[in-house]
Amino acid sequence: MSCVPWKGDKAKSGLEPQESLPPQIYHEKQRRELCALHALNNVFQDAGAFTRETLQEIFQRLSPNTLVTPHKKNVLGNGNYDVNVIMAALQTKGYEAVWWDKRRDVNLISLSNVTGFIMNLPSSLSWGPLKLPLKRQHWICVREVGGNYYNLDSKLKRPEWIGSEDDLRKFLRYHLRGKNCELLLVVPEEVEVHQRWRTDL
């Protein structure tokens, strides 16, 4: 399943939620192959939460003596960071990334204790205005802002309104049906230690 715009129930209802986006929402746009950086900054709603240099330093710390590593596909600082870099970056802010087993029901996620979501999805490649018949894994952020959930995928022109908690769960189920989709819950360290991101404890 590719990374396609989420329509959900809004497509049937004819609502135009984009017109009422909260003014305070931060949405970092895609450049180079820095989707991991954009997803992290979008989770924290802060352009300065992380920089390319910060992630490069984390990458070097994870693999100090090699040029080619599993943490990144190139050494130029242009992107393609993997989950290990994202997890290490979150830990520098006192947060953890909890991998979600997609065989479990998303109703078991305690949404009020989750700061945001980072998803890894297959996404179409483009060359200028031309879409190529190839797909590549891509990091996106989903989080609550102003009482609603938004898809803050850096490839979108603007944040995509998802809606309520029920709408978010539908959104997550939709994407988790794809075999190449992975979900990380971004939570404070204390929440992870006590597993308060779960409703079944």
N, C-alpha and C positions, 0 to 999 in steps of 0.2 A: 504494500500500500504506500503510495507516495504522499509527500507532505502537501496536502491540498487544503484550500480554505475551508474552515469549519462552517457549515451551514446550520446544522442542528435543527431545532424547531423554528428558528427565525425565518428560514426559507419559506416555510409554510404560512407563517403568520404575516409576512410582509413588513415586519418591523424594520426600521432603519436605525439601529442602535448607534451606529458610528457617528451620527450627528450629535450625540450627547456624551462624547468622551470627556472624562474629567480633565480639566486643564492641567492638573499636576502630574499626569502620567508621563513617565520617562520611557522612551522607546529608542534604543540605539540601533542604527541601520547597518546593514552588512557592508563590509569593505574587506578586501583581500579574502583570506580564508579564516577570518577571526571570529567565527560564529560562537566558539566557546567563550571568548572574551565578552562578546555582546550579550550572550545569555547570562553570564555572571553579573554584568553591570545592570542588566534589566531586572534580574532577581532583586538586587539591592536598591533599584531605582536611583542609581547614583553613577554619573559618568566617570567619577574618579575612584570608584570602588577598586577597580583593577586596571592596569595598563598592559600593553603588549610587553613592555619590559619586565613587569612583575611576573607575568606568566612564563616569560623566557627564563627568568631567574629560577622559578620553581622547576621548570623543565630541566635546567642544568643541574639543580640540586638532586633531582631524582635520578639523573643519569650523567654524572660528572665526567666520565672518562670515555664516552662514546659519541660518535657523530650520528649514527643511525640507531634509534631506539624505538621501543614500542609506544613511547609517550607522545611522539610527534613524527610526522612523515617528512619533515625537513628541518634544517637547523638555522634557517634564516629569520626565524621569529615571525613568519607570515601566517601561521595558523595550523590547523589540523591537529589541535591538541586532543588527547584522549581523556578518558574518565579519570585516570590517575592524577593528571594535572588539575582537573576541575576539583577533585576531592581535596587535594593538597592546598589549593587556593582557598577553598571554603574554610579549611581548618585555620588558616591565618587570620580569619575574621571571627573565630569562635563558633563556627557552624560545621555541620556534617552533612554529607550526601548519603541518604539511605536508598539503596537499590530496592526497587519495588518488584516483587515476584508477580509477574502479570497473570499467573494462574489464580491469584487471589482476587477477591471481589474488591473493587475500589471503594465500596461502602465501608470497608474496614480502615480507611484512612481518616484520621481525626484532623479534618481540614483546618480547624482553628489553631492547631499547634504546628502547622506547616507554613513556613515563610514563603515558599514558592516551589515551583516544579521546574526541573530541567529535563527535557526529553531529547532523545537521539532518534531521528527519523530519516528515512530515505528522502532525498529531495532532488528535483530535476536540476541538471546543469544548464547554464546559459552562457552564450557568447554574445555579448551586446544584447540586442533585442531578440536574438535567435535562441530558441530552446532546443537543446540537444537531446537525442534519444538515449541519454545516459542518466544514471542516478548515483548519488553519493550521499553518505551519511552526513547529517546536519544537526547541530545543537540548537534547540529553541528554549525559550523561557515562557512559563505560564504563571501568572500570579494574580492576587486580588489587589485591586486599587479602587478606593472609594466605594466599597461595598459590592463590586462586581469583579468577575474574573475576566482576564484578558490574555489572549495569545500575543506575546511580544516577540514573535519570530522576527529576527533581524532582516529577513528577506521581504517582509511585508512592507508596503508603503506606509501603513499606519497601523496602530494596534487593532487587533480584531477582537471585538466584544464576544465573550462566551456567555456570560450571564451569571446566574445564581449558582449555588453549590450543586444543585441537581443538574444544571446545565454542564457544569464542570465535570461531574462524574460521567455524563454522557460523552463529553468530549474525550475524556481519558479512555473510556471503554472503546470508543470508535478507533482511536489511534493504536491502542494496545492490541487490537486484533491483528495488526500487521506483524509479520514475523520478524522484521528488522527494527522494531520500535522498542526502545528501552526507556524507563522512567526512573528518575531520581527525585526523592523528596528532600528539599533543602530545609533543614531544621537546626535550631540552636543546639549546642552540645548537650545542654542539660536535658532537652527533650529527647535526644537520641539515647542518652545514658539510661533514662527511665522508660524509654520506648513509649513516650506519650503521643507519638504519631499514630499509634494503634488504638482502635476503639474496642478491641476484643480482649483487652487485659483487665 
